Amino acid sequence: MLRKSPLIPKRQGKKINYETWNQHTSEEHKWELYDGMPFSPDDSSERDRLAICLVYNMGLEYFAELLPPTSRKDLLQILQSHENL
């Protein structure tokens, strides 16, 4: 099981194979919620791996289209603030 995903989401989505999917989902392929936190509340690596895998598959452009306008604005502000780091 991967600790951190090596996938790099791009503008356009890319297909994934079963091995990649298997590496990015939980070992038991169970999705559990702990007090509002997906997977383990003590370790966000499972959630983070899955998020990267899904965005990699759908692509950044499609992901941005899914976001409500307010979220897009927030994301743009976050990205702009990271450029200054």
C-alpha positions in Angstrom: 0.0 0.0 0.0 1.3 3.4 -1.0 1.9 6.0 1.7 1.8 8.9 -0.8 0.6 8.8 -4.4 3.2 9.2 -7.2 0.4 10.3 -9.6 0.5 13.9 -10.9 -2.9 15.2 -11.9 -2.8 17.1 -15.2 -5.3 19.3 -17.1 -6.9 16.3 -18.8 -7.7 13.1 -17.1 -5.9 9.8 -17.6 -7.2 6.3 -17.4 -6.0 4.2 -14.5 -5.5 0.4 -14.4 -6.7 -2.0 -11.7 -3.2 -2.1 -10.1 -3.2 1.7 -9.7 -6.7 1.7 -8.3 -5.8 -1.1 -5.9 -2.8 0.9 -4.7 -4.8 4.0 -4.1 -7.8 2.6 -2.3 -8.0 1.1 1.2 -6.6 -2.3 1.8 -10.0 -3.8 2.6 -11.7 -1.7 -0.1 -14.0 -0.4 2.7 -14.9 3.2 3.0 -15.5 4.1 6.6 -16.4 7.4 8.3 -15.0 8.2 11.7 -16.5 11.3 13.3 -16.8 13.1 10.0 -13.4 11.9 8.8 -13.2 9.4 5.9 -11.0 6.4 6.6 -8.8 6.8 9.7 -9.0 9.9 11.8 -5.4 9.4 12.8 -3.9 9.1 9.4 -5.1 11.0 6.3 -2.9 9.1 3.8 -5.7 6.9 2.6 -8.0 9.8 2.0 -5.2 11.8 0.3 -4.2 8.9 -1.9 -7.7 8.4 -3.1 -8.3 12.1 -3.7 -5.2 12.3 -5.9 -6.1 9.2 -7.8 -9.6 10.5 -8.6 -8.4 13.9 -9.7 -5.7 12.3 -11.8 -8.4 10.2 -13.5 -10.9 13.1 -14.1 -8.3 15.8 -14.8 -7.9 19.2 -13.2 -10.1 20.9 -15.8 -13.1 18.6 -15.1 -12.5 18.8 -11.4 -12.6 22.7 -11.6 -15.9 22.4 -13.6 -17.4 20.3 -10.8 -16.6 22.9 -8.1 -19.3 25.5 -7.3 -18.2 29.1 -8.2 -17.4 30.0 -4.6 -15.1 27.0 -4.3 -13.4 27.9 -7.5 -12.8 31.4 -6.2 -11.4 30.0 -2.9 -9.2 27.5 -4.8 -7.8 30.3 -7.0 -6.9 32.4 -4.0 -5.2 29.4 -2.4 -3.2 28.7 -5.5 -2.2 32.4 -5.8 -1.1 32.5 -2.2 1.1 29.3 -2.8 2.8 31.0 -5.8 4.2 33.5 -3.4 5.8 30.9 -1.1 
